[in-house]
Amino acid sequence: MALHLSSACFCTFSRNKIRTVKAVASGQESTVLKTDEEKLKLGGSELKVSRLGIGAWSWGDTSYWNNFDWDDRKMKAAKAAFNASVDCGITLVDTAEVYGSRLALGAESSETLLGRFIKEKKDKNPDIEVNVATKYAALPWRLGRQSVISALKDSLCRLGLSSVDLYQLHWPGVWGNEGYIDGLADAVEQGLVKAVGVCNYSEKRLRDAYNQLQKRGIPLASNQVNYSLIYRLPEENGVKTACEELGITIIAYSPIAQGALTGKYTPDNPPSGPRGRIYTPEFLTKLQPLINRIEEIGQNYNRTPTQVVLNWLIAQENVVPIPGARNAEQATEFAGALGWRLSAEEIDELRSMASEIKPVIGFPVEKF
Ligand SMILES: NC(=O)c1ccc[n+]([C@@H]2O[C@H](COP(=O)([O-])OP(=O)(O)OC[C@H]3O[C@@H](n4cnc5c(N)ncnc54)[C@H](OP(=O)(O)O)[C@@H]3O)[C@@H](O)[C@H]2O)c1
């Protein structure tokens, strides 16, 4: 069914229907699937989530995003991103207790903001469904399973919820990991979470965590890792293969390389702030041939580069990308990554071209 809209409202909700809508963000048509069938079961858990999520790291943050400054205008844009995402059927939202940490000057908690956005949306439409994923910060002075439950309860308080869908360890601890895994299992048994996962886990840590949870009859649902066309460490370090073997879903963070894969940053127009030190003009120069090819492929499908690189991840079947959106336009563009598929040849060609580019440095914790 094709529905052409010229107004700013281009995502319409319709259960069990496919709608093709004109995305203002890109001038392209975006197909958004709204059916339950379009959802993916997260690992061995019973939790079903949209094939694509949205990341809320930048909401309220002043330590990496927002040019170290958070204000009401940015808050309204983040709220519009949330609303647009949910309206498009992208209902998995990823946050963390450390996003928008009060330790950073002028920051506002991402969890608090998300809780408010959910409440305001639900006040208008009680039927909307949002799957919240949040994370436990394995700080060295936090020890024991009880620390997980106590941090989770603080997160629930900020979110204004009695439970969350997915609770994840944000990174492996320097020590105390067995206690953290027990804490995750306790959280499931206490009905505080539906599913549990880890982030930035190596293959060995992943297998250990899986086995420990299995002894308590609880599946390890997901491993959230840095994964994009130009950052394919999970394909190289055994994590992706282990996830496939054990039935663990990969949640791909930084899936559009923090904007570098969208094509909007060029050697003459690099990103500002901390990202500018990672995605330098030299790096962006080397990236350009790949961006050009992504654009060409996208034109054949009437899709933007952002939609192509997200589709590249979605095509890996066991991967749920969670791109971060700062406004409604960005969130809506993500939805156009769904409802179509790159060919196997295009997937291989893009991987092969991307392998010519030396990846940027990732989050060192994934090598712990
Ligand atoms: N578990 C972990 O350790 C970990 C680590 C990192 C991230 N994460 C999670 O993963 C999520 C996503 O990762 P990320 O935020 O690092 O990177 P990302 O999703 O690759 O990039 C997000 C950034 O790209 C730009 N962008 C978004 N949509 C765009 C569009 N349609 N066109 C052009 N530019 C666009 C925006 O920044 P500008 O508009 O400023 O360019 C946005 O903030 C985070 O929000 C967080 O939830 C988890």
The ligand as a MOL file (V3000), in Angstrom:
LIG
                    3D

  0  0  0     0  0            999 V3000
M  V30 BEGIN CTAB
M  V30 COUNTS 48 52 0 0 0
M  V30 BEGIN ATOM
M  V30 1 N 26.8670 -0.2030 25.1770 0
M  V30 2 C 27.7440 0.7240 24.8730 0
M  V30 3 O 28.8820 0.7070 25.3530 0
M  V30 4 C 27.3590 1.8100 23.9060 0
M  V30 5 C 28.3300 2.6670 23.3620 0
M  V30 6 C 27.9070 3.6370 22.4490 0
M  V30 7 C 26.5740 3.7540 22.1150 0
M  V30 8 N 25.6450 2.9230 22.6860 0 CHG=1
M  V30 9 C 24.2100 2.9980 22.3480 0
M  V30 10 O 24.0670 3.0050 20.9360 0
M  V30 11 C 23.3390 4.1470 20.5110 0
M  V30 12 C 23.7910 4.6100 19.1410 0
M  V30 13 O 25.1980 4.7990 19.0840 0
M  V30 14 P 25.8690 6.2280 18.8910 0
M  V30 15 O 24.9510 7.2780 19.3420 0
M  V30 16 O 27.2330 6.1220 19.4760 0 CHG=-1
M  V30 17 O 26.1300 6.3370 17.3260 0
M  V30 18 P 25.2580 6.2780 15.9870 0
M  V30 19 O 23.9370 5.7610 16.2520 0
M  V30 20 O 26.1080 5.5730 14.9940 0
M  V30 21 O 25.2000 7.8230 15.5610 0
M  V30 22 C 24.2850 8.6970 16.1320 0
M  V30 23 C 24.5300 10.1170 15.6340 0
M  V30 24 O 24.5060 10.1850 14.2140 0
M  V30 25 C 23.8940 11.4150 13.7850 0
M  V30 26 N 22.7050 11.0460 13.0070 0
M  V30 27 C 21.6490 10.3080 13.4550 0
M  V30 28 N 20.7450 10.1280 12.4840 0
M  V30 29 C 21.2030 10.7550 11.4090 0
M  V30 30 C 20.6900 10.9200 10.1040 0
M  V30 31 N 19.5380 10.3590 9.7450 0
M  V30 32 N 21.4240 11.6420 9.2420 0
M  V30 33 C 22.5830 12.1830 9.6070 0
M  V30 34 N 23.1240 12.0750 10.8360 0
M  V30 35 C 22.4450 11.3470 11.7350 0
M  V30 36 C 23.4860 12.1640 15.0590 0
M  V30 37 O 24.5090 13.0840 15.4500 0
M  V30 38 P 24.6910 14.5320 14.7070 0
M  V30 39 O 23.3380 14.9620 14.2670 0
M  V30 40 O 25.2960 15.3810 15.7400 0
M  V30 41 O 25.6380 14.2460 13.5800 0
M  V30 42 C 23.4260 11.0520 16.0930 0
M  V30 43 O 23.6330 11.4950 17.3970 0
M  V30 44 C 23.5580 5.1680 21.6350 0
M  V30 45 O 22.5620 6.1640 21.6700 0
M  V30 46 C 23.5160 4.2640 22.8570 0
M  V30 47 O 22.1850 3.9770 23.2090 0
M  V30 48 C 26.0330 1.9510 23.5630 0
M  V30 END ATOM
M  V30 BEGIN BOND
M  V30 1 1 1 2
M  V30 2 2 2 3
M  V30 3 1 2 4
M  V30 4 1 4 5
M  V30 5 2 4 48
M  V30 6 2 5 6
M  V30 7 1 6 7
M  V30 8 2 7 8
M  V30 9 1 8 9
M  V30 10 1 8 48
M  V30 11 1 9 10
M  V30 12 1 9 46
M  V30 13 1 10 11
M  V30 14 1 11 12
M  V30 15 1 11 44
M  V30 16 1 12 13
M  V30 17 1 13 14
M  V30 18 2 14 15
M  V30 19 1 14 16
M  V30 20 1 14 17
M  V30 21 1 17 18
M  V30 22 2 18 19
M  V30 23 1 18 20
M  V30 24 1 18 21
M  V30 25 1 21 22
M  V30 26 1 22 23
M  V30 27 1 23 24
M  V30 28 1 23 42
M  V30 29 1 24 25
M  V30 30 1 25 26
M  V30 31 1 25 36
M  V30 32 1 26 27
M  V30 33 1 26 35
M  V30 34 2 27 28
M  V30 35 1 28 29
M  V30 36 1 29 30
M  V30 37 2 29 35
M  V30 38 1 30 31
M  V30 39 2 30 32
M  V30 40 1 32 33
M  V30 41 2 33 34
M  V30 42 1 34 35
M  V30 43 1 36 37
M  V30 44 1 36 42
M  V30 45 1 37 38
M  V30 46 2 38 39
M  V30 47 1 38 40
M  V30 48 1 38 41
M  V30 49 1 42 43
M  V30 50 1 44 45
M  V30 51 1 44 46
M  V30 52 1 46 47
M  V30 END BOND
M  V30 END CTAB
M  END
